[in-house]
């Protein structure tokens, strides 16, 4: 049992004593009655206090659950495959709600927070948490076409960038995913309200405070580009663990993980992070190195959505897969934002 689960069990015992154990006795008027503390407050004219105690318990329960669940921030370079990374954590119906493509109409122009399905009953507390850094929240539509429109919305009259979309997924048992808009695209908010060159970067900095780890997605051609360094410097809070994902490496180039470590050791020394690679296989002949790593091979071949499977370098045996690694991170700023 984790520390947070132990705390939650202790709190539940106290709550059971307050809400169920009979602590007060009323002899008059007849008939004689016994009350729990909350029942006594309700009966004797203190309903507002009883309600406040109940609300505080629910808030405390939510805070413990949320603070033990890492929120994973997905950001990175334009058209590097950020939406595919997010989709790789979700069930099929959720995958169908995410736009994927290279054009602006296929891009992500709003923040979308994907949460465990078990949080749905306590969503109001999460709305409060998110609104502490943004301007409010909206629900991501269930219909795939409407969901993609919401993901892509850039309204000239209403600045939706500051209002994240909230969604739930059955595969997210122990993590949440914050899917972020492209930082390098020009923001099309209300004319004169924001500097289009910096507004997305400012909101991405705010998003750092909500999260336990940053996944920064790029590709092999841009890993040495100065724009990659510049964007990382602007977006990344140094206190936040950083995982750099190099996506869509073409296996026909015979570029092995060992080649990456040798050729890009200066980059790895300059940007302190964990590094992960994903290959774009396209059912071609695989290198002998790859064929020996059946964990990755099986994952990729079974994925009918053709989504990337990232593994850490240097390569462990068996390889460490990204979707397993992110579940090892703990904590976020929830405990600081909830006022109990």
matplotlib code that plots the C-alpha trace (Angstrom):
import matplotlib.pyplot as plt

x = [0.0, 1.4, 1.7, -1.2, -3.4, -2.5, -3.4, -6.7, -7.6, -6.9, -9.0, -11.9, -11.8, -12.1, -14.9, -16.8, -16.6, -18.0, -20.7, -21.8, -20.9, -23.6, -22.2, -25.3, -28.4, -31.7, -34.2, -36.8, -38.9, -40.1, -39.0, -35.5, -32.9, -29.2, -27.2, -23.9, -22.1, -23.3, -26.8, -26.8, -25.7, -28.4, -31.1, -30.1, -30.0, -26.4, -26.9, -24.5, -21.7, -22.5, -22.5, -19.1, -17.6, -18.8, -17.4, -14.1, -13.9, -14.6, -12.0, -9.4, -10.2, -9.8, -6.6, -4.9, -6.1, -5.0, -1.6, -0.7, -1.4, 1.3, 0.0, 2.2, 2.7, 3.1, 4.7, 7.4, 8.2, 5.6, 4.4, 6.7, 3.9, 2.7, -0.9, 0.3, 2.2, -1.0, -3.1, -0.7, -1.9, -5.6, -8.3, -9.7, -12.7, -10.5, -7.9, -10.7, -11.4, -7.9, -7.0, -3.8, -2.1, 0.3, -2.1, -3.3, -6.8, -5.4, -3.4, -4.0, -4.9, -6.1, -5.0, -6.7, -6.4, -7.1, -7.9, -8.6, -12.2, -12.4, -12.0, -15.3, -17.3, -15.1, -14.6, -15.6, -12.5, -10.3, -12.0, -11.0, -7.4, -7.1, -8.8, -6.1, -3.7, -6.2, -9.5, -12.0, -12.7, -14.9, -15.7, -14.3, -17.3, -17.8, -18.6, -15.3, -16.0, -17.1, -14.1, -11.7, -13.4, -13.0, -9.3, -8.7, -10.8, -9.2, -12.0, -11.3, -13.8, -13.3, -9.8, -10.2, -6.5, -7.0, -9.9, -8.6, -10.8, -11.4, -11.8, -11.8, -10.3, -10.5, -6.8, -5.5, -5.6, -2.7, -1.7, -3.3, -2.1, -2.0, -2.0, -0.6, -1.1, 1.7, 4.0, 5.4, 2.1, 0.8, -2.0, -5.2, -6.9, -8.8, -7.1, -4.9, -5.4, -2.3, 1.1, 0.7, 4.4, 4.4, 0.9, 1.1, 4.5, 3.2, 0.3, 2.7, 4.9, 1.8, 1.1, 4.5, 3.1, 0.4, 2.6, 5.0, 7.0, 7.4, 7.5, 9.2, 8.6, 10.9, 12.5, 16.0, 16.3, 15.6, 17.3, 20.4, 18.3, 18.7, 14.9, 14.7, 17.0, 15.2, 11.8, 13.0, 14.6, 11.3, 9.0, 10.8, 10.9, 14.2, 12.5, 10.4, 11.8, 12.4, 12.0, 13.0, 11.3, 12.9, 10.1, 9.8, 13.4, 13.5, 15.0, 16.1, 18.8, 20.2, 20.5, 20.7, 20.4, 24.1, 24.5, 22.4, 24.4, 27.7, 26.5, 24.6, 26.6, 27.2, 23.4, 22.8, 25.5, 24.0, 20.4, 20.1, 17.2, 16.1, 16.2, 13.7, 13.6, 10.7, 11.1, 8.9, 8.9, 6.3, 6.6, 10.1, 12.9, 14.1, 17.7, 19.0, 19.2, 15.5, 14.5, 16.2, 14.0, 10.7, 9.0, 9.1, 8.5, 5.3, 4.0, 4.4, 3.0, -0.1, -0.8, -3.3, -3.3, 0.4, 1.3, 5.0, 6.4, 9.3, 12.1, 14.9, 18.5, 21.0, 18.9, 18.1, 17.3, 14.4, 14.0, 12.3, 9.1, 8.0, 4.4, 5.7, 8.3, 5.9, 3.9, 6.9, 6.8, 5.0, 3.5, 2.5, 1.5, -2.0, -1.1, -0.1, -3.2, -5.9, -6.8, -8.2]
y = [0.0, 3.4, 6.3, 8.1, 5.0, 4.7, 8.3, 7.8, 4.8, 6.7, 9.6, 7.2, 5.8, 9.3, 10.1, 7.0, 8.0, 11.5, 10.4, 7.0, 6.5, 7.7, 10.3, 12.3, 11.2, 13.1, 12.1, 14.8, 15.3, 11.7, 9.3, 9.1, 9.3, 8.7, 10.8, 10.8, 14.1, 15.1, 14.0, 16.0, 19.1, 18.7, 18.1, 21.0, 23.8, 23.6, 22.2, 24.6, 23.5, 19.8, 20.5, 22.3, 19.4, 17.0, 19.2, 19.4, 15.7, 15.2, 17.8, 16.1, 12.7, 14.2, 16.0, 12.7, 10.8, 13.5, 14.2, 10.6, 10.5, 12.1, 14.4, 13.9, 17.0, 16.2, 19.1, 19.5, 20.5, 21.2, 18.0, 15.8, 13.4, 14.8, 13.7, 10.2, 10.1, 11.1, 8.6, 5.8, 6.0, 5.9, 3.4, 3.1, 5.4, 8.1, 7.7, 8.3, 11.7, 13.1, 14.8, 13.5, 15.0, 17.6, 20.5, 23.3, 21.9, 18.6, 20.4, 20.8, 24.4, 23.9, 22.2, 18.9, 17.1, 13.3, 11.8, 8.4, 7.4, 6.9, 10.7, 11.5, 11.5, 14.1, 16.4, 19.6, 19.5, 19.0, 21.9, 24.1, 22.8, 23.5, 26.9, 28.0, 28.2, 28.9, 30.7, 27.8, 24.4, 22.7, 19.1, 17.4, 16.2, 12.5, 12.5, 12.0, 14.7, 17.2, 16.4, 17.0, 20.4, 21.3, 20.2, 22.4, 25.4, 28.8, 31.3, 35.0, 36.2, 33.9, 33.0, 29.2, 28.7, 29.6, 27.2, 23.6, 20.7, 17.8, 14.2, 10.7, 7.4, 3.9, 3.1, 5.9, 4.0, 5.8, 8.7, 11.7, 13.3, 17.0, 17.3, 20.7, 22.9, 23.6, 26.3, 27.2, 28.1, 31.6, 32.1, 33.4, 34.9, 38.2, 40.9, 43.1, 41.1, 38.9, 38.9, 36.0, 35.1, 34.5, 33.7, 29.9, 29.8, 31.7, 29.2, 26.3, 27.6, 27.7, 24.1, 23.1, 23.8, 21.3, 18.4, 15.8, 15.2, 16.8, 14.6, 16.7, 15.2, 15.9, 14.0, 13.1, 16.0, 18.6, 17.3, 19.5, 22.5, 25.7, 26.1, 22.9, 24.3, 27.7, 26.1, 23.8, 26.8, 28.7, 25.9, 23.7, 24.3, 23.0, 21.4, 19.2, 15.9, 15.9, 13.0, 13.7, 11.5, 11.2, 10.0, 8.2, 7.1, 5.3, 1.8, 1.6, 4.1, 1.4, 4.0, 2.0, 3.3, 2.9, 5.1, 7.8, 7.7, 8.0, 10.7, 12.8, 12.5, 16.2, 16.8, 14.4, 16.1, 19.6, 18.7, 16.7, 14.4, 10.8, 9.9, 7.7, 6.5, 5.3, 3.8, 4.2, 0.6, 0.4, -3.4, -3.2, -5.7, -5.0, -4.8, -7.7, -5.5, -4.7, -8.3, -9.3, -7.0, -8.8, -6.6, -3.6, -5.7, -7.2, -3.9, -2.3, -5.1, -5.4, -1.7, -1.3, 2.5, 2.5, 4.6, 5.0, 2.7, 4.6, 2.8, 4.3, 4.6, 3.3, 0.1, -2.1, -5.8, -5.9, -2.4, 0.2, 1.3, 4.9, 4.1, 2.1, 4.7, 7.6, 5.7, 5.8, 9.5, 10.8, 14.1, 17.4, 20.7, 19.7, 19.6, 23.2, 24.3, 22.6, 24.7, 22.3]
z = [0.0, -1.0, 1.5, -0.1, 0.1, 3.8, 4.4, 2.5, 4.7, 7.8, 6.6, 5.7, 9.2, 10.7, 8.3, 9.1, 12.8, 12.0, 9.6, 11.0, 14.6, 17.0, 19.3, 20.4, 22.2, 22.2, 24.9, 24.2, 22.3, 22.1, 20.6, 21.9, 19.1, 18.5, 16.0, 14.3, 14.4, 11.0, 11.7, 14.9, 13.1, 10.5, 13.1, 15.3, 12.8, 11.5, 8.1, 6.4, 8.8, 8.1, 4.4, 4.6, 6.5, 3.9, 1.1, 2.8, 3.1, -0.6, -1.5, 0.7, -0.8, -4.3, -3.5, -2.3, -5.3, -7.7, -6.1, -6.3, -10.1, -12.4, -15.0, -18.1, -20.3, -24.1, -26.1, -28.7, -32.3, -35.0, -36.8, -34.8, -33.7, -30.4, -31.0, -31.8, -28.5, -26.6, -28.5, -27.7, -24.0, -24.8, -25.7, -29.2, -28.8, -27.3, -30.1, -32.6, -31.0, -31.6, -34.9, -36.4, -39.5, -40.9, -41.8, -39.5, -39.5, -38.1, -35.4, -31.7, -30.9, -27.3, -24.1, -23.6, -20.2, -20.5, -17.1, -15.6, -16.0, -12.2, -11.7, -13.5, -10.3, -8.8, -11.8, -10.1, -7.9, -10.9, -12.7, -9.7, -10.0, -13.7, -13.4, -10.9, -13.9, -16.7, -17.2, -17.0, -18.5, -21.1, -21.8, -24.9, -27.0, -27.2, -30.9, -32.8, -35.4, -32.8, -30.6, -33.5, -34.1, -30.4, -30.5, -33.5, -32.5, -33.2, -32.8, -33.7, -31.1, -28.1, -26.8, -26.2, -25.6, -22.0, -21.5, -21.5, -22.6, -20.2, -21.2, -19.5, -20.7, -19.3, -20.1, -17.9, -14.6, -12.9, -15.0, -16.7, -20.0, -20.8, -24.6, -25.5, -28.5, -31.0, -29.5, -32.9, -34.6, -34.6, -32.2, -33.7, -30.7, -30.4, -32.4, -30.2, -27.0, -27.2, -28.9, -31.3, -31.0, -27.3, -26.0, -26.6, -25.0, -21.9, -21.4, -21.9, -19.1, -16.9, -17.8, -16.4, -12.9, -13.3, -14.4, -13.1, -16.3, -19.7, -22.9, -25.6, -29.1, -32.0, -34.9, -35.9, -38.5, -35.9, -32.8, -33.6, -34.8, -32.8, -32.8, -30.7, -28.1, -28.1, -27.6, -24.8, -23.0, -23.2, -22.2, -19.8, -16.1, -14.9, -11.8, -14.2, -15.3, -19.1, -21.5, -25.1, -27.7, -31.1, -33.4, -36.8, -37.4, -40.7, -40.2, -43.8, -42.8, -40.6, -37.8, -34.6, -31.0, -30.7, -33.8, -32.1, -28.9, -30.9, -33.3, -30.8, -27.6, -27.7, -27.7, -24.9, -22.9, -23.6, -22.9, -19.7, -20.2, -20.7, -24.4, -26.2, -29.8, -32.0, -35.5, -38.5, -39.6, -42.4, -42.5, -44.0, -43.2, -39.6, -38.4, -36.4, -33.4, -33.6, -34.2, -31.0, -29.0, -29.1, -26.5, -28.9, -32.0, -30.6, -29.3, -32.7, -34.7, -32.5, -32.8, -35.6, -35.3, -36.4, -33.3, -32.2, -29.5, -27.7, -25.9, -23.8, -24.8, -23.9, -24.4, -21.4, -21.7, -21.8, -23.3, -21.1, -22.9, -22.5, -21.6, -18.6, -17.6, -17.2, -14.6, -12.3, -11.8, -8.8, -7.7, -9.2, -7.7, -6.6, -2.9, -3.1, -5.0, -2.9, 0.1, 2.7]

ax = plt.figure().add_subplot(projection="3d")
ax.plot(x, y, z, "-o")
ax.set_aspect("equal")
plt.show()
